[in-house]
Structure formats: C-alpha cells, structure tokens
C-alpha cells in the first residue's frame, strides 16, 4: 500500500473517532467512564474473538506481549484523558490532548535519533494555532469578548496536568503500535489490546464504582444506550482500530498522529451537522489553518517528495 493511500484511510479513522465524541457524550449520561470502557471494549473483544478465533489460537508469545503492552498504554492514556476532562474544561482537555502530534516527533528523536524536518514543526505549530481557534471558539469578528472568555478558561489546574500526561502517553502509543504492527500481525495485537483494556477497565470500575457494577442503570436505560454502545464498540473500537493497525505498517508514527488529530475537527463538524453546535467563523478559520498545517507538516509543499 502506498503512503498516500494509508494516510487517506487514516483520515477515515479520524472521521470515525470524531463521531465517537458525540456518542460517548450521550452514553456517559448513563454510565461512568470505566463502565463505558468495559461495555465498549468488551463488546468489541467478543466480536473479534468470534471473527478471528483462529488468530487467537495461533497467536505467538511475541504478538501477545505486544498486545498486552499496547493495551496497558492505551488504558493509561484513555484514563488520564478522562480524569483530565473531569477536572478541566472540554476545550482545554481537547486542545491539550491533540498536542500528542508534537510529542511524537520529539519522543522519536530522543529514542531513535530521528531528526524531524524543520517544516514538520512549522506545520505542527500551525495546526496547534488552528486547534486553539477551534477549542476556545476564538471569533475574530468579536475578538474582545472571545479574549475575555479565554482568560476565564486559561487558569491552570490538576486536570490540565492529567490531560498533558494523557497526550504524552497517547504519543507513546502511536510510536509503539507503529513499530509493533510492522513486526507481528496487527489484528492479533488489536485483539489482545482490547482484552487488556477491558480487563483493566473492569478491575478499576469494580474498585472505584463499587461492586454494584450497573448500580444506577435501569434495564430501560441500558436498552436506550445499547445502539450507541454498539456503534462505539463496532465502528469506533473495531473498524477504526482495524484500519489504524493495518495502515500503520505503511506510514510513520508522526503521520499517524498528525492525521488522527483531525478527530477533534471532525467532531466539531459532525456536531454542527446534527445541530448541537453552531457554525462559527472560528470553526471555519480553524479548519483552514489545520488543513494548511497538515499539508505543510506532511509535504513541506514539495509534493514531489512524497510518493
């Protein structure tokens, strides 16, 4: 598979994850974060176990180890992001989370001594400016009020620290998964990632939420969220991650992080489509700047460089 095709499929992954913000917001009205992870990853695990039982039976030791490592790292990143969200604002959590696109090349340099091109960081800087407009709703036509609201949101708290840690751990996850899927079967790694993530979520849910696992969830309530839970399990946690793990064999960890960060932009556009968010000048400006930043970070505007 050519790199441009892999990157195009990553855009689809980002779009799918963008819809997940809306679905997760709905489900979290009924379930605690760890409970949602149990049902979401648990349902995906069951489906994968049925569809790919031969891969599980024939899995070698190294593949299982890789799946366990990715599962632990993924669970830690997801948990840090959720705890950050509980203590800080949604825009700040989202903005800090997408900084993983910056951490990936930095970590790659310190671990593998891979020196990034200058245009990469210029493009990433442009992307962060775009995400800043997107997350904090900066309206250039009403700049004074936007800056006043921004000043109220920019106070630093423990949630920001958790969000930053989550972004760094997600960066490690992109790097590790990019390496592992080139050495072992990506589907089998994904299956064991789901197993580990589900098990850890269940253990933490039993500890934090109490032994009454579905304490406040009625049968009618569960029926109401079952379609959305199924969507999150099958589309967001299954199809998206199958695509992600498969195409990571043909592109870099930095490319993966850059393109997947578009999930926040897609989430905003989908929210506009369903009417929960208004189409604003900040959203349009953010989309333009982020797109410009991605093209710059990926190509340096030398299109003959990329195949």
Helices and strands as residue ranges (DSSP letters): H 3-27, H 33-51, H 53-57, H 61-87, H 90-97, H 100-112, H 118-136, G 140-142, H 143-153, H 158-180, H 186-208, H 219-231, I 232-239, H 240-247, H 253-260, H 263-273, H 281-299
